[in-house]
Amino acid sequence: MVYARRIADQEMTFGVSGMLMLNALVMYDHQTDSLWSQFYGEAVAGPLKGTELQLLPARMTTWGAWKSEHPDTTALDKGEFSPISGASYFFGLELEAGPGEGLPSHDLVLGVVDGTTQRAYPFRYLRHSPIVNDTLGERPIVVTYDGWSAAAAFHRLADGKTPSFRPAGTDAHGNLLMEDAETGTLWRAMAGEALEGPLAGSELEPVAAHLSFWFAWLDHYPQTGLYRLPD
Amino acid sequence: MLWPWSGRHLGLITATTAIVWAASASGGCSAEAPSEARQEQASATTRAPGDPELVQVIGRDDIPALLSPSAVDRDIADSQMRDDEPVLGVSVNGEHRAYSLPFLTQHEIANDVLGGEPIAVTW
């Protein structure tokens, strides 16, 4: 999650408290020693308890896909860091088949929040259905999955209408494409940007969404819905 | 994400994270109250009975957040990352930056400035 560090006129600096709340990271700020839930983006203890941070859009993707979309991008300097051999990028792990009911606790999901409604989209289902047209609460959304490590969610609203998306192959860089049934416009599925067709240049508004382990998402949102493949 | 160091999923701890644990000497010497005591105080004085529990698992700052990281241009980034490296892509006020997720995992939080705005990139 990415948050704005400015609250009113104050610029906050965050550190790692070493504490957990609901199995997720608790930050502290250098200015007031308040404690903050990384998941909720809210101070849970200390002088600023109850203060909320502004959530900024961010996308999990790959370096290759990101730089092809944003040729002028910079990157966080890794300095002398080099990956330790054997370090596990857990996004690449093959998940075992789960039990018939519920979901294995360490399944990766894209958790989506719209107002007071939450739904988790398991990667094990998105693998079979990488473009999902859904309705969350009362708002039509589309969930997209690149088949590996990136997933995103957008509001299905373009040009005043509700498009229905379906997969449309990949571009020369391997980026997932989708098209809408109503106008045939071609879109970048992970970016929600229209490339060609009547709606070219349009951008879908992102929905707040986090990559999470299922058990942690359920800890934070006990009332969450769970997307399943249609029978 | 903190998954690698929370007690319920030790299986995902990487060698690097284990080194962070072994080397942990939280903070240095200080004449003021230990920072973890301040955290406990904040927790004790402002939390209500129904609030979710806060559990101190490792020492404060055992995982060092990035306080003023630098950014590199695309060519240097290409020497630091493979094309298939997972990143968090962020755009603010028209400025774009990629944050390597394996690298960010070592620090959990990057206090950065992008598009003129101070941001916290957390993982």
Contacts between the chains, C-beta under 8 A, distances in Angstrom:
chain1	res1	chain2	res2	distance
A	1	B	122	5.3
A	2	B	88	7.2
A	2	B	90	5.5
A	2	B	119	5.7
A	2	B	120	6.9
A	2	B	121	5.2
A	2	B	122	7.1
A	3	B	119	6.7
A	3	B	120	4.8
A	3	B	122	7.1
A	4	B	117	6.2
A	4	B	118	7.2
A	4	B	119	6.0
A	4	B	120	7.8
A	5	B	111	6.5
A	5	B	117	8.0
A	5	B	118	3.9
A	5	B	119	5.9
A	5	B	120	5.2
A	6	B	117	7.0
A	6	B	118	5.6
A	11	B	118	5.0
A	12	B	118	7.9
A	12	B	120	7.7
A	13	B	67	6.3
A	13	B	111	5.2
A	14	B	65	6.2
A	14	B	109	5.1
A	14	B	111	6.1
A	14	B	120	5.1
A	14	B	122	7.7
A	15	B	60	7.0
A	15	B	61	5.6
A	15	B	65	4.7
A	15	B	109	6.9
A	16	B	60	7.2
A	16	B	61	6.3
A	16	B	62	7.3
A	16	B	63	4.3
A	16	B	64	7.4
A	16	B	65	5.3
A	16	B	107	7.9
A	16	B	108	4.9
A	16	B	109	6.2
A	17	B	39	5.8
A	17	B	56	8.0
A	17	B	60	5.6
A	18	B	26	7.5
A	18	B	36	7.4
A	18	B	56	5.9
A	18	B	57	6.1
A	18	B	58	4.4
A	18	B	59	5.2
A	18	B	60	4.8
A	18	B	61	7.4
A	18	B	62	5.7
A	18	B	63	7.4
A	19	B	39	6.7
A	19	B	43	8.0
A	19	B	54	5.0
A	19	B	55	6.1
A	19	B	56	5.2
A	19	B	57	6.7
A	20	B	2	6.8
A	20	B	6	5.5
A	20	B	54	7.4
A	20	B	55	5.0
A	20	B	57	5.4
A	21	B	52	5.2
A	21	B	53	7.0
A	21	B	54	5.3
A	21	B	55	7.5
A	22	B	52	5.2
A	23	B	6	5.9
A	23	B	8	6.4
A	24	B	2	6.3
A	25	B	1	7.4
A	25	B	2	4.2
A	25	B	108	6.0
A	25	B	122	6.8
A	26	B	54	6.4
A	27	B	65	7.9
A	27	B	109	6.3
A	27	B	120	7.6
A	27	B	122	7.2
A	28	B	39	6.4
A	28	B	60	7.0
A	33	B	35	7.6
A	33	B	38	5.0
A	33	B	39	6.9
A	33	B	42	5.7
A	34	B	42	6.5
A	35	B	39	6.4
A	35	B	42	5.8
A	35	B	43	6.7
A	35	B	54	6.8
A	38	B	2	7.8
A	38	B	122	5.1
A	44	B	47	7.3
A	44	B	51	6.8
A	44	B	52	7.6
A	44	B	54	7.4
A	45	B	39	8.0
A	45	B	42	4.6
A	45	B	43	4.8
A	45	B	46	4.9
A	45	B	47	5.3
A	45	B	54	6.8
A	46	B	42	3.8
A	46	B	46	5.9
A	47	B	42	7.8
A	47	B	46	7.8
A	49	B	46	4.9
A	49	B	47	7.8
A	53	B	120	7.5
A	56	B	90	6.9
A	56	B	92	6.6
A	56	B	119	6.3
A	57	B	90	7.7
A	57	B	91	7.4
A	58	B	88	5.1
A	58	B	89	6.6
A	58	B	90	4.8
A	58	B	121	7.4
A	59	B	88	7.1
A	59	B	89	4.6
A	59	B	90	7.9
A	60	B	86	6.5
A	60	B	87	7.6
A	60	B	88	6.0
A	60	B	89	7.8
A	60	B	101	7.3
A	61	B	86	7.7
A	61	B	87	6.2
A	61	B	89	5.2
A	62	B	83	6.4
A	62	B	84	5.4
A	62	B	85	6.3
A	62	B	86	6.1
A	62	B	87	6.5
A	63	B	77	7.1
A	63	B	81	4.4
A	63	B	82	6.9
A	63	B	83	5.7
A	63	B	84	7.5
A	63	B	85	4.7
A	63	B	87	5.1
A	63	B	98	5.8
A	63	B	100	7.5
A	64	B	82	7.9
A	64	B	83	3.0
A	64	B	84	6.4
A	66	B	87	5.8
A	66	B	89	4.4
A	66	B	96	7.7
A	66	B	98	4.8
A	67	B	74	5.9
A	67	B	77	7.6
A	67	B	78	8.0
A	67	B	98	7.2
A	69	B	89	7.9
A	70	B	89	7.5
A	70	B	91	7.3
A	70	B	96	4.0
A	71	B	74	7.3
A	72	B	74	7.7
A	72	B	96	6.7
A	73	B	74	6.1
A	73	B	77	7.9
A	73	B	89	7.8
A	73	B	96	4.1
A	73	B	97	6.2
A	73	B	98	5.8
A	74	B	71	4.2
A	74	B	72	6.4
A	74	B	73	5.8
A	74	B	74	7.1
A	74	B	77	7.2
A	74	B	95	7.8
A	74	B	96	7.3
A	74	B	97	5.0
A	74	B	98	7.7
A	75	B	71	6.5
A	75	B	72	5.6
A	75	B	73	8.0
A	75	B	74	7.2
A	75	B	76	7.8
A	75	B	77	3.6
A	75	B	80	7.1
A	75	B	81	6.9
A	75	B	87	7.6
A	75	B	97	6.4
A	75	B	98	4.5
A	75	B	99	7.4
A	75	B	100	7.2
A	76	B	66	7.9
A	76	B	69	5.7
A	76	B	71	6.2
A	76	B	72	7.9
A	76	B	97	6.7
A	76	B	98	7.1
A	76	B	99	4.6
A	76	B	100	6.2
A	76	B	103	6.8
A	76	B	104	7.4
A	76	B	110	6.3
A	76	B	112	7.3
A	76	B	121	7.8
A	77	B	69	6.2
A	77	B	70	4.4
A	77	B	71	6.0
A	77	B	72	4.7
A	77	B	76	7.8
A	77	B	80	7.7
A	78	B	80	4.7
A	78	B	81	7.5
A	78	B	100	5.9
A	78	B	103	4.9
A	81	B	80	8.0
A	81	B	103	5.6
A	81	B	106	7.2
A	83	B	102	5.8
A	84	B	14	6.4
A	84	B	15	4.7
A	84	B	16	5.1
A	86	B	14	7.6
A	86	B	15	6.3
A	87	B	14	4.4
A	87	B	15	6.7
A	87	B	16	6.5
A	87	B	102	6.5
A	88	B	12	6.4
A	88	B	14	6.2
A	89	B	86	6.2
A	89	B	101	7.5
A	89	B	102	6.1
A	90	B	3	7.4
A	90	B	12	5.7
A	91	B	86	5.7
A	91	B	101	7.9
A	106	B	9	6.9
A	149	B	86	5.0
A	150	B	86	7.8
A	213	B	3	6.3
A	213	B	9	7.7
A	215	B	8	7.7
A	216	B	3	7.5
